[in-house]
Amino acid sequence: MEDVLVKLPGLLAGVVLVAAVATDAVSTLVTTQRRSARWWPTYIFYRRTWRLWRGLARHIGSEPVRERLLAIYGPLSLLGLLVIWVLLLLVGWGLVWWVLQDRLSGVHSYLDALYFAGVGFFTVGFGDVVPVGGLARMLALVQAFMGLVTVALVIGYLPTLFGAYSRREVQLLTLDDLTEERTSSTGLIEAWHADRGLEGLNAAFADWARWCADVFDSHTAYPMLAFFRSRQPGQHWLTALGVVTDAASICLAAVRGARTGPAMHLYRRATGLLRTVMMLPAVSRRTAAGDHERLQEEAFQAIYRHLEGHGVPLYPYDRAWADLRRLRAEYLPHLRATIAVLLVPPEFRNHATPLPLDDRERAR
């Protein structure tokens, strides 16, 4: 009786650990609704390991080298998460078998129990340790089933994860304002408007609104996608999101009638995406006004004159500029904080091959 009372806490700890890890794995890989779970293994794993990885990357001065290091983290974290789940499950099952060692032949210590947990979990079956009695045999089957399901879930999870990643990245390749410099929101508006006028702008906004909805859904279900870097250097989904959201904000502030069209849909979806999709804690950061604001206003003045020159119905300039600052205040702090947390390059650069000078002149 005394021996049972001594080992009872170990049994309870083992059962709780196995149940918690199994719940965390199912919540991460199977369920469609994510809930805040600060003490679950997945949350702790990503929070701790990303801080270490980010701290290492911050000390690298070369941007290409830093980006290569950061690009490793996303795929490597999936392997690390599987290893953490397996280790915790083995520790939990080891505690269970340690308490039930009188029902196992050849188990005399916790290390023996941990060995049997590993043999059963990976369905190796050497036969040197054998469960005795109905209860032990049933538990051995449950453990083997849990091992098979855990590995199968991770393997089956990968195609879905990388499918969502590919959809996100393909859209980034279309973000081009037809310049050889960094892609800007005003450059996008000018390029999209030059295509088919307001109809071209609305079509582009609608396309990116669908992309925002897809990213919101996939990154809410699979938060680790936020750590996957883009394949192309200088391109990141967060900076792309910022550029297209800025473009939508400019049209909402300046163009009459835009607030009931695709620009508003894009703005609302992008703002919601920035506020809710990240599993990382928000970091409050403020940027001072001054030259940054003046440069923003200079760019806004240029695109305002461009639209005005093409006969687009616009709101008065002062009202449009005030509305733009108000609209940007709703998402810009979240965007900058997330960019800072993920160490994202602040600009979106396109890598399209420019036309030779003569061809460009003929194209005009």
C-alpha positions in Angstrom: 0.0 0.0 0.0 2.8 2.4 0.9 4.5 1.6 -2.4 1.4 2.4 -4.3 1.0 5.7 -2.5 4.6 6.6 -3.4 4.2 5.8 -7.1 0.7 7.3 -7.5 1.9 10.9 -8.2 4.2 9.4 -10.9 1.3 7.7 -12.5 -0.8 10.8 -12.4 2.1 12.9 -13.8 2.6 10.4 -16.6 -1.1 10.3 -17.6 -1.4 14.1 -17.5 1.7 14.6 -19.6 0.6 12.0 -22.2 -2.9 13.5 -22.3 -1.5 17.1 -22.6 0.9 16.3 -25.4 -1.6 14.3 -27.3 -4.1 17.1 -27.0 -1.5 19.7 -28.1 -0.6 17.6 -31.2 -4.3 17.1 -32.2 -5.0 20.8 -31.6 -2.0 21.8 -33.8 -2.4 19.3 -36.6 -6.1 18.4 -36.7 -8.5 20.9 -35.2 -9.7 23.8 -37.3 -10.0 26.4 -34.5 -7.0 27.7 -32.7 -7.2 28.8 -29.1 -4.7 30.6 -26.9 -2.8 27.9 -25.0 0.3 29.5 -23.4 1.3 26.4 -21.5 1.0 23.9 -24.3 4.2 22.4 -25.7 3.8 23.9 -29.2 3.4 27.5 -27.8 6.3 27.2 -25.4 8.5 25.5 -28.1 8.0 28.3 -30.7 8.2 31.1 -28.2 11.5 29.9 -26.7 13.2 28.6 -29.8 12.3 31.7 -31.9 13.8 34.0 -29.3 17.0 32.1 -29.4 17.1 31.9 -33.2 16.2 35.6 -33.6 18.8 36.7 -31.1 21.5 34.8 -33.1 20.3 36.3 -36.4 20.3 39.9 -35.0 24.1 39.6 -34.6 24.6 38.9 -38.2 25.4 42.0 -40.2 25.1 40.6 -43.7 21.4 40.6 -44.8 21.8 37.6 -47.2 23.5 35.5 -44.6 20.9 36.5 -42.0 18.0 35.7 -44.3 19.5 32.2 -45.0 19.7 31.5 -41.3 16.1 32.7 -40.7 14.9 30.7 -43.7 16.1 27.5 -42.0 14.0 28.0 -38.9 10.5 27.4 -40.3 11.1 23.9 -41.8 13.5 22.9 -39.0 11.0 23.9 -36.3 8.6 21.2 -37.6 11.1 18.5 -37.1 12.0 20.0 -33.7 8.3 20.1 -32.7 7.9 16.4 -33.6 11.0 15.5 -31.6 9.6 17.4 -28.6 6.3 15.7 -28.8 7.9 12.2 -29.0 10.3 12.9 -26.1 7.5 14.2 -23.9 5.3 11.2 -24.8 8.1 8.8 -24.0 8.7 10.5 -20.7 5.0 10.3 -19.8 4.6 6.7 -20.9 7.8 5.8 -19.1 6.3 7.1 -15.8 3.2 5.0 -16.5 5.2 1.8 -17.1 7.5 2.6 -14.1 4.4 2.6 -11.8 3.1 -0.6 -13.5 6.5 -2.4 -13.6 5.1 -5.4 -11.7 3.0 -6.1 -14.8 6.1 -6.1 -17.1 8.8 -8.7 -17.3 12.3 -7.2 -17.2 11.5 -3.7 -15.9 13.3 -2.8 -12.7 13.9 1.0 -13.0 12.6 4.1 -14.7 15.2 3.7 -17.4 13.9 0.2 -18.1 10.4 1.6 -18.3 11.5 4.4 -20.6 13.2 1.8 -22.9 10.0 -0.2 -23.1 8.0 3.0 -23.8 10.3 3.7 -26.7 10.1 0.2 -28.0 6.3 0.2 -27.9 6.0 3.7 -29.2 8.0 3.0 -32.3 6.5 -0.5 -32.6 10.0 -2.1 -32.7 9.1 -5.1 -30.6 12.4 -6.8 -29.6 10.5 -9.0 -27.1 13.0 -8.6 -24.2 10.3 -6.8 -22.2 6.8 -8.3 -22.3 3.6 -6.9 -20.8 1.8 -9.3 -18.5 -1.9 -9.3 -18.0 -4.8 -7.7 -19.8 -4.4 -4.1 -18.6 -0.7 -3.9 -19.5 -1.3 -5.4 -22.9 -4.1 -3.0 -23.7 -2.0 0.0 -22.6 0.9 -1.3 -24.8 -1.5 -1.3 -27.8 -2.7 2.2 -26.9 0.8 3.4 -26.8 1.8 1.8 -30.1 -1.4 3.3 -31.7 -0.5 6.8 -30.4 3.0 6.5 -31.8 1.8 5.6 -35.3 -0.9 8.3 -35.2 1.6 11.0 -34.1 4.0 10.3 -36.9 1.2 9.8 -39.5 -0.4 13.1 -38.5 2.9 15.0 -39.0 3.6 13.4 -42.4 0.0 14.0 -43.5 0.2 17.6 -42.2 3.2 18.6 -44.4 1.4 18.6 -47.8 -1.4 20.9 -46.4 1.2 23.2 -44.8 3.4 23.5 -47.9 0.3 23.9 -50.1 -0.7 27.0 -48.1 2.9 28.2 -48.2 3.0 27.9 -52.0 -0.3 29.7 -52.5 1.1 32.6 -50.4 4.3 32.8 -52.3 2.9 32.6 -55.8 0.9 35.7 -55.2 4.0 37.6 -54.2 5.6 37.0 -57.6 2.8 39.1 -59.2 3.5 42.2 -57.1 5.3 44.4 -59.6 4.9 48.1 -60.1 6.9 48.0 -63.4 9.9 49.8 -61.9 13.4 48.6 -61.3 13.4 49.8 -57.7 11.6 48.7 -54.6 7.8 48.1 -55.1 5.8 51.0 -53.6 2.1 51.5 -52.9 2.0 54.6 -55.1 3.8 52.8 -57.9 1.3 49.9 -57.7 -1.6 52.3 -57.9 -0.1 54.0 -61.0 0.7 50.7 -62.7 -2.8 49.2 -61.9 -4.6 52.4 -63.0 -2.6 52.6 -66.2 -3.8 49.1 -67.1 -7.6 49.6 -67.0 -8.3 52.7 -65.0 -10.4 52.3 -61.9 -11.5 48.9 -63.2 -7.9 47.7 -63.1 -7.5 49.1 -59.6 -10.6 47.3 -58.3 -9.6 44.0 -60.0 -6.2 44.1 -58.3 -7.7 45.0 -54.9 -10.2 42.1 -55.2 -7.4 39.7 -56.1 -5.3 40.7 -53.1 -8.4 40.7 -50.8 -8.8 37.0 -51.7 -5.1 36.4 -51.0 -5.5 38.1 -47.5 -8.5 35.8 -46.8 -6.5 32.7 -47.7 -3.4 33.8 -45.7 -5.7 34.6 -42.7 -7.2 31.2 -42.8 -4.0 29.2 -43.3 -1.9 31.2 -40.8 -4.6 31.1 -38.2 -4.8 27.3 -38.5 -1.1 26.8 -38.9 0.7 29.7 -37.1 4.1 28.3 -37.8 3.7 29.4 -41.4 4.5 32.9 -40.2 8.1 31.8 -39.7 8.5 30.5 -43.3 10.5 33.0 -45.3 9.9 33.6 -48.9 11.9 31.8 -51.5 13.0 35.0 -53.3 15.4 37.3 -51.5 14.0 40.7 -50.7 10.4 39.5 -50.8 8.3 38.7 -47.8 4.6 38.3 -47.4 4.4 40.9 -44.6 6.0 43.7 -46.6 3.8 42.7 -49.6 0.8 43.0 -47.3 1.9 46.4 -46.1 2.4 47.7 -49.7 -1.0 46.6 -51.0 -2.8 47.7 -47.8 -1.1 51.1 -48.2 -2.4 51.2 -51.8 -5.9 50.4 -50.7 -5.7 53.0 -47.9 -4.6 55.7 -50.4 -7.6 54.9 -52.7 -10.0 54.8 -49.8 -8.8 58.2 -48.6 -8.6 59.9 -52.0 -11.0 58.3 -54.5 -14.7 59.0 -54.2 -16.8 55.9 -54.0 -13.9 53.6 -53.2 -15.2 52.9 -49.7 -17.9 50.5 -50.9 -15.7 48.6 -53.3 -12.8 46.1 -53.3 -10.4 48.5 -51.7 -12.4 48.5 -48.5 -12.6 44.7 -48.6 -8.8 44.5 -48.9 -8.3 47.0 -46.1 -10.6 45.3 -43.7 -9.2 41.8 -44.4 -5.6 43.0 -44.2 -6.2 44.9 -40.9 -7.8 41.9 -39.4 -5.0 39.7 -40.6 -2.3 41.9 -39.0 -4.2 42.1 -35.7 -5.1 38.4 -35.1 -3.0 36.0 -37.2 0.3 36.2 -35.3 1.0 33.9 -32.5 3.8 36.2 -31.4 3.2 38.9 -28.7 2.6 42.3 -30.1 5.4 44.8 -29.6 4.5 48.4 -29.2 6.7 50.5 -31.3 6.3 54.1 -32.4 8.0 56.0 -35.1 8.6 59.7 -34.9 7.0 62.1 -37.3 9.2 64.4 -39.3 11.1 63.4 -42.4 9.3 60.1 -42.6 5.9 61.7 -42.6 7.1 64.4 -45.1 8.3 61.7 -47.5 5.0 59.9 -47.1 3.1 63.1 -47.9 5.4 63.8 -50.9 4.6 60.4 -52.4 0.9 60.9 -51.6 0.9 64.3 -53.4 2.5 62.7 -56.5 -0.1 59.9 -56.8 -2.9 62.4 -55.9 -1.8 64.6 -58.8 -1.5 61.5 -61.1 -5.1 60.4 -60.4 -6.4 63.9 -60.6 -4.7 64.3 -64.0 -6.5 61.2 -65.3 -9.9 62.5 -64.3 -10.5 60.3 -61.3 -13.1 61.8 -58.9 -11.2 62.7 -55.7 -11.9 64.1 -52.3 -10.3 67.4 -51.4 -6.6 67.0 -50.7 -6.6 68.0 -47.0 -9.4 65.7 -46.2 -7.8 62.8 -48.2 -4.4 63.2 -46.4 -6.1 63.4 -43.0 -8.1 60.2 -43.8 -5.1 58.4 -45.0 -3.2 59.0 -41.8 -6.2 57.8 -39.8 -6.5 54.7 -41.9 -2.9 53.9 -41.7 -2.9 54.3 -37.9 -5.2 51.3 -37.7 -2.7 48.8 -39.1 0.7 50.4 -39.3 1.7 49.9 -35.6 0.8 46.1 -35.9 2.7 45.8 -39.2 5.8 47.5 -37.9 5.8 45.5 -34.6 5.4 42.2 -36.5 8.1 43.1 -39.0 10.4 43.9 -36.0 9.6 40.6 -34.2 10.2 38.5 -37.4 13.2 40.5 -38.5 11.7 41.1 -41.9 13.5 43.4 -44.4 11.5 46.7 -44.6 11.2 46.9 -48.3 9.6 44.7 -51.0 11.9 44.3 -54.0 10.9 42.8 -57.3 13.3 40.7 -59.3 11.8 40.9 -62.7 14.3 41.3 -65.5 14.1 44.9 -66.8 13.6 45.4 -70.6 16.6 46.7 -72.5 16.4 50.5 -73.0 15.4 50.3 -76.7 12.7 47.8 -76.0 11.4 49.9 -73.2 11.2 52.9 -75.4 9.3 50.9 -78.1 6.9 49.6 -75.4 6.0 53.2 -74.5 
